[in-house]
Amino acid sequence: MTELSPRIQEAAPGVFFVEGPASNWTVVRDHSGFMLIDSGYPADRDLVLGSIHSLGLDPADARAVLITHGHVDHTGSAAYFSETFGTPVLCSPEEVAHVQGREKHQVTFGQVLARAWRPRVFRWMLHVIRAKALQAKPATLAEAWDAARLRSLPGCPEAIVLPGHTPGNAAILLPEARTIAVGDSFVTAHPISPAAGPQMLHRMYHSDAASALEATRRLDGVQASVILPGHGPALRMPLAEALAALRVRSLP
């Protein structure tokens, strides 16, 4: 188990946002059951299971694990759910090969080492090692979602593909709750960043940093007032305002 307990908040009715030690996940519950969006680092498994139990739910009953993208800090428990409970692991069609482990779109050890002289990067690197990122197991049975399958799940989610962070990176909109889980499309904090509020991750984390920023324009016009990032606290503000702040911060 990781050394810190996660913070759980009901960000919107039936939407429980869990702020883990260094990566977040979300439990979505309604009359039809519950599902999980992302699943932390591999070492976060006990925390993921504990957060589900704390809501009076049984992890074996999860209807699906939705993955915003295939990085190990978001897929950490996906293989466990698939193998232990037979839970469907779903992601965008463009991300299936990544989540299954047949492709790799991850910051390299060399990129991290080149920056490890910075205290924030060094501390983050140590956490990644303790979080068992190097022992991550791919979810080899992951499948591509489609709109109809998503609509049948708790919260009636809709996917918005935002390539750049990874080729099939996606945000997941819960329209009835006016809530959006943006994964790492943008974040509100990160261990190597001194800033708080809407921001892009450091460019080394993106497959294509310019495309990742440009892809956020696909969120223009999306109606949401609760934003759930992959890193950092949830935001309660119109998505349009968060995007405006993000773009100001991202100006050269």
Secondary structure, 3 states (H helix, E strand, C coil): CCCCCCEEEEEECCEEEEECCCCEEEEEEECCEEEEECCCCHHHHHHHHHHHHHCCCCHHHCCCEECCCCCCCCCCCHHHHHHHHCCCEEECHHHHHHHCCCCCCCCCHHHHHCCCCCHHHHHHHHHHHHCCHHHCCCCCCCEECCHHHHHCCCCCCEEEECCCCCCCCEEEEEHHHCEEEEECCCECCCCCCCCCCCECCCHHHCCCHHHHHHHHHHHCCCCCCEEEECCCCCEECCHHHHHHHHHHHCCC
